[in-house]
């Protein structure tokens, strides 16, 4: 059965593409969830309108993400931790700790968007990346200090 995708799928294709899938997959999975249309002329026109709306919304989200990233570039976060001998910290600094510190500064960032390259296990200053949008990243400074 030929269907028109309403969303991007890694395994099937991009939004707006006409792909051939099995009948049961289309009827039982794609159509009930609103992920695809049957490949009919009227649905192609409806998808064009929908695609324009999605592009407009994505552009607005991208602009908002870029302004947030520019704002976050100036932010630095201090995380107090307990230390033992030779300034080794107990455990590691987690993404949740960084997200909570950002929340205290007034930026509500989900912990899953915080990307730590290497585990933070010592005192110091670290650069941490925040994935704001699929194409926008922001770098912040994280100061790990003695409690």
C-alpha positions in Angstrom: 0.0 0.0 0.0 1.3 3.4 -0.9 1.2 6.0 1.9 2.3 9.6 2.4 4.4 10.2 5.5 3.3 13.0 7.9 6.5 12.8 10.0 10.1 11.9 9.5 11.0 8.2 10.1 14.6 6.9 10.1 13.4 3.6 8.7 10.8 4.8 6.2 11.6 8.2 5.0 11.1 12.0 5.3 7.9 13.9 5.7 5.9 14.2 2.4 7.5 11.1 0.8 5.3 8.5 -0.8 6.5 5.1 0.4 5.2 1.5 0.0 4.4 -0.3 3.2 2.5 -3.5 4.0 -1.3 -3.1 4.3 -1.5 -4.2 7.9 1.3 -1.8 9.0 -0.5 1.1 7.4 -4.0 0.2 8.7 -3.0 -0.8 12.2 -0.1 1.5 13.0 0.4 4.5 10.7 -3.2 5.5 10.1 -4.6 5.3 13.7 -1.7 7.3 15.0 -2.0 9.9 12.3 1.5 9.3 11.0 0.6 8.8 7.4 -2.2 9.3 4.8 -3.2 7.0 2.0 -1.6 8.2 -1.2 -4.6 9.9 -2.8 -4.6 13.2 -4.8 -6.7 15.0 -2.1 -4.3 13.8 0.6 -1.3 15.1 -1.3 -2.8 18.6 -1.4 -3.7 18.4 2.3 -0.1 17.3 3.1 1.3 20.3 1.2 -0.6 22.7 3.4 0.4 20.7 6.5 4.1 20.7 5.4 4.0 24.5 5.0 2.6 24.8 8.6 5.3 22.5 9.9 8.1 24.4 8.2 6.8 27.7 9.7 6.6 26.2 13.2 10.0 24.6 12.9 11.4 28.0 11.8 9.9 29.7 14.8 11.2 26.9 17.1 14.7 27.4 15.6 14.7 31.1 16.2 13.5 30.6 19.8 16.3 28.0 20.3 18.9 30.3 18.9 17.9 33.2 21.2 17.9 30.8 24.2 21.3 29.5 23.2 22.7 33.0 22.9 21.3 33.7 26.4 22.7 30.5 27.9 26.2 31.1 26.5 26.7 33.8 29.1 25.5 31.6 32.0 27.9 29.9 34.4 26.7 27.5 37.0 28.3 26.7 40.4 27.8 23.2 41.9 29.0 22.7 45.4 30.0 19.1 46.2 31.5 17.2 49.1 35.1 16.4 48.8 37.4 13.9 50.5 41.2 13.5 50.5 43.2 15.2 47.8 40.0 17.1 46.6 38.3 14.1 45.1 34.6 14.4 45.1 32.2 11.8 46.3 30.5 10.4 43.2 30.2 12.5 40.0 28.4 15.6 39.0 25.3 14.5 37.2 23.2 16.0 34.5 20.3 16.4 37.0 22.6 18.5 39.2 23.4 20.8 36.3 19.7 21.0 35.3 18.7 21.9 38.8 21.5 24.6 39.0 20.2 26.1 35.7 16.6 26.0 37.0 17.8 28.1 40.0 19.2 30.6 37.5 15.8 30.8 35.8 16.4 28.5 32.8 14.2 25.4 32.7 16.4 22.8 30.8 15.6 19.1 30.8 18.4 16.9 32.2 18.3 14.8 29.0 19.4 17.9 27.0 22.6 18.2 29.1 25.5 16.5 27.5 28.6 15.8 29.6 31.5 14.5 27.5 33.5 12.9 30.4 32.3 12.2 33.9 33.1 15.1 36.2 34.9 13.6 39.2 37.2 16.5 40.4 37.0 20.1 41.4 37.4 22.7 38.6 35.8 24.4 35.7 34.2 22.3 32.9 32.5 23.1 29.6 29.1 21.4 29.3 27.1 21.3 26.1 23.3 21.8 26.1 21.3 20.4 23.1 18.6 23.1 22.8 17.3 22.0 19.3 18.4 19.3 16.9 20.6 21.8 15.2 21.4 24.3 18.1 23.8 23.6 20.9 24.9 26.0 23.7 28.0 25.7 25.9 27.9 26.7 29.5 30.6 26.8 32.2 30.2 24.6 35.2 32.2 25.4 38.3 32.6 22.4 40.6 33.5 23.8 44.0 34.0 22.5 47.6 30.8 22.6 49.7 
